[in-house]
Amino acid sequence: MPSSAISRREALRAAALLGTTALLSSPAAGAPHHLPPPAGQTPALSPADQAAIDAALGKKGSYKEAEATHLVALPRNDLKVTIRGEAVPISFGFGGWVAIKRTLDGKSAMLMSDTVLLQEEVNPLISAALANGLEIGAIHNHFFYEEPRVFYMHIMGMGAPAELARKFAATLKDSKLLPANQPQPSAPPAAQAGNSATPAAGPPTGKELFDLPALDAIVHYPGVVNGPTYKYTVGRADVQSLMMGTEMTAAIGLNSWAAFAGTQAAAHVAGDIAMLEHEVNPVIKTLRAHQLEVVAVHNHMLGDTPRMMFLHYYGRGPAAELARGFRAALDQLGHPAASAMPGMKH
């Protein structure tokens, strides 16, 4: 990025660090937990901002008013993915996204994204992002055993909302990620011209494939049906994470999730756990105790305070057992850090 952008980013990061220092030096700082984020501090994106983002990307997004975040989904519907030879839906974890929200002072905005890429697509997209004044936050895997091999790249930037959306759209212009370059869903037979037949029943959705009340009772959260999958997304309400002067919340990527595919009796689960550093090993230990595979541990963001880590996991089995593993991992979050990790000396 140009030097002026770097200076602005460093200034915003300094403001974030000062804000966090102020929080930690408050009278409540003696409490072992991080303070919850104060509600309603991020200035809203205007309807004009939202419309400009949608126009640049060529797709209507959704505005999360409680988090002042505009989110556009970027599924890779052009891919056909298998895990250990078994086909899995794109909604199982092969859909990307881009989100934009304002900084706490309202003077700038952040773009954060997670893009889904084949191996040969990674470096061309890096070059396109850099050419358009954006930066790379992380590149990594989310899965084992998938074919074709898929990687995930977080692209980020700071600026005005409409400007960020235009830069991101220009970055995606020659890739399959741009909504205009994705295959369009075909109309059901009865909707085609001249066809008055009663449409055949569509494929089963997550509502028919899973016992949703039973899973919700285990996880203690409601999920969302997305085609043949059922997904939980859980934020970190106990943590105020700041990055470049922006409050990182669930809609802009600070969340834990679990997606279920298959059936109630024979399910796949894949997901991500958002952790503070001292929570990483308790979560790993818990997932392995529930026979879930740990796939990756890494960052998604740069310059965030406190430092957040993300763990991806995968499992097969009855959906209820998999849900209990996810819930057990969530139960490891939000506890105070021990003075030292067992077996480690500093």
N, C-alpha and C positions, 0 to 999 in steps of 0.2 A: 504494500500500500504506500501511497505517497507519504513523505515525512510529516506533512500536516495532519494526515489521518492518524499516524502513529502518535503524534503528540496529543491529539484529542483523546485517543483511546487510553493512553497512559494517564491523562488527567482524570478521565472517568474512573479508571481503576483506582487511582489514588483516592477519589471521592468515596468509592465503595469501601475501601479499606478504612478510611476515617470513620465512615458511618458504622462499620462493624465494631471498630474500637470503641466508639461512643456507646454502643449497645452493651459491650462486654464490661465497660467501666461503670455502668449504671448500678443502682443499689441492688438490682435483682441479679447481678452478675455472679453472686455467690452460689446461685442455684446451679445444679449440675447439668441441667438441660439447656440447649440453645433456646433463646427466646422465640416465641412464635412471631411470624411476620405481622406487622400492623396492617390492618385491612384498609383497602381503598386508597393507598398512597400513590400508585402509578396513575398518571394522567391517562384518560381514555383516548383511544384512537377515534377520530371523528368518522362519521359516515362517508365523508369524502376520502379520507385515508383508506378506509376499508374498500371502497369502490375502486380506488386507484391500484391497490394491491391485486384485487381480482382481475382488473383489466390487464395489468401487466402480465399476469400468469395465465390468463385465458381460462380461468376456472373460478367458480364462486367458492369462497372459503366460509368458515364459520367464526363468528366473533364470540369469544369467551368473556362476557362482560365482567364477571367477578375477578378475572385476572387481567383485564384490559389487553387481551392478546388476540390477534387475528391469525387463524390457523388454516392452512391449505394442505389437503392430503395429496400425496404424490405416489399412488400405487404403481407397481410395475406389472400391469396386467398383460404385458407382452411376454412375460416369462412363464415357463412351466417348470415348477420346482418339485423335486422329489427329495425325501429324506430316507436314507437306507432303502432306496428303491420304491418307496411308497409316495404317491402324489399327495402334496399338501396344498391348501389354498393360499393364494397371495395374501389374504387377510390374516394368515397365521403369523406373519412377521416379515413380509416382503413388500411392505408399503412404506414409503418415505413420507416426509412432511416438511413444511417450512412455516415458521411462525415469526411474527413481528410484534413488538410491543415497545412502548416508550421507556426511556430511562426515568428514574424516580424524580429527577428535576424537570422532566419534560422537554429538555433542550435538544435531545437526540433520540434515536430509537435503535434497537438491536434487532438484527435478523439472526435466527438460529435455525439450522435445518439438519435433517438426517436423510441422506440420499442413499438409495439402494443401487448397487453397481456390480456388474460383472467385472472380472479381473482386468480385462482389457479396456474398460471404460474409466478406470480410476485416474490414471495420469492425464489423459486428455481433459477430464473435468477439473483436475487441479489447475492445469494451465489456463483453462477458460475462467475459472474463479479468480485467479491472480490477475489475469488480463482485465477483469471487470472490477478490480479494486476490492475484492472479498478475500477472506482468509480461511485457512483450514484449521479446524480444532482437533480433529482426531480421524484416524482411519483404522478400521478393525473388522473382525468377524463377529457375528452374533450366533452362528450355528456351527455344529459339526455335521458331517455326513451328507450335506446338501449337494445336489447336482442340479444345475451348474453351480460352481463355486461363486458365492456372493459376498461382497464386502460392503461396508457402511462407512460413509464419509460425512462428517459434520462440517458444514460450510457456515461461516458467520461473518457479520459485518456490522458497522455502525454508520448511522446517517439518518436522513429523513425517510419516513416510511415508504413513500412512493418511489423515491430514488433507490432504496434498497431492493424493492420489488423489481424495478426495471433492471438493476444490475444482476439480480438472481435469474430473471427470465433470460437475459442475454447470455448468462453462463450456461443455461440449460438448452439454448437454442438448437444446438446440433446433437443433442442427446435424446434418448428415449424417455428421459425424466419429464420433459416439458409436456403438460397435459395435451397440447395439440398434436404431439407426436405419439400419443398412446392410441392403441386400437379402440375404436368406438364399440360399445356393447350393441349387439344385434337386437332388433325389436322382436318380441314374442310373436309367434305365428299369427295369432288373431289380430294383432295390431298392424300387420302388413296390409298394404292396399288390396282391396277386393277380397279379403279373407274374413268371413263372418263366423268362422268356427269358434266353438268354445275353447279357450286356451287350455293346454294341458297343464297339469299341476307342475310347478317348478321344483327344482331340487330342494331337499330338506335344508332348513336353516338351523342355526344353533339352538333355536327355541325348540325344535323337534328332536334334535340330536342329543341334547343334554338335559339333565334334571336341574333346571336353573334355580328353583327354590332351595334344593339341597346344597348346591354349590355355594349359593349366596350365604346360606346359614354357616357354612364352614369358613368362608373368607371374611364374613362380617361386612361385606360391601356388595352393592349391586354391580353387575357387569353389564356389558352392551353386546347385543347380537350384531354381528357383521357378516352377512351371508352365512356360510356353514361354520363359522367360528363364534366363540363366546369369549369376551375379553374384559379383564379387570384392569383399571388404571387407578393407582393410589398415589396421591401427592405426599409431600413431606411438610405437613402443617406445623411440625415441631421445630423446623429449621428455617431461618431466614438466610438464603443464599444470595449473595450479590456478585454480579459479574459486570464489569465496565459500567457501574452505576445503575444496573438493571436488576430488578428482583426476579430471580429465576423460580418459576412455579411450574405446576404440572403441565400446563398447556404449552410451555416453551421447553419442555424436556426434562424437568426435574420430577420424575415419577418412577414408581415401581409398577410393573405390569405382568400379567399372566394371560396368555392366549391359549384357548383350548380348541383343538380340531379332532376329528374322528367321531367317536360316540362316547356315551356315558361309560360303557363297559370297557372300551378299548380306545383310549384317548392319547393324543400327543399334547404336551404342554411345552411352551417356550415363553421366556420372559426375561425380565431385567429387574434388578434390585438396586435402588439408589441409596448409597450409604455414605456416612462419614467414615474417615479412615479407620477409626477404632472399631467400627462395626463389620469390617470386611471379613475377618476370620471367624467371628461367631456366625455370620451368615453362611460362609462356606461349610463350616462344621455342621450346621443345621441342615443344609440342603443335602449333603452327603448322607447324613443320618436318615433322610427320607428317600434315599436312592435316586436323587436327582443329580444329573451330570452338570458340573461346573464347566462352562464353555469358554468364558473370557472374563477378565477383570481389567478395567481400564478407565481412562477419563473420557468424558464427552465434551467438556468445556475447558477453557483456559482462563486463568486469572480469577477463578471463582473463590469466594471466601464465605464460609469455610470450604475447604477442598472437598469436593464430592467425587466418589468413585462409583462405578457401575459394574454390576456382575450379571452376566447372561448365563442362563441355565436351560436345560432341556430334559424331558423325561417322557416315558411311555408307561401306560398302565390304566387302571380304573380312574376315571376323572376325579372321584371323591378323594382317593389317596393322593393324587397329584395336587389337588386343591389344599389338602392338609399340609403338604410340604411348603407350598407358597405361603400359607397363613403362618406357619412356624417361622419362616424366614422374616416375614413382616414383624413378628413378635420380638425379633432381635434388635429392632431399630428403636431409637429414642431413649436408650439407656445411657447413663453417664460413662465416660471413659474410665477404665481402670488406670491406676497410677503407672503401671507398666504391664506389657503383655507377658503372660506366663512364659517362662523359659528364655526371655530376652532381657539383656542388661544394656544400659546406655551409659 
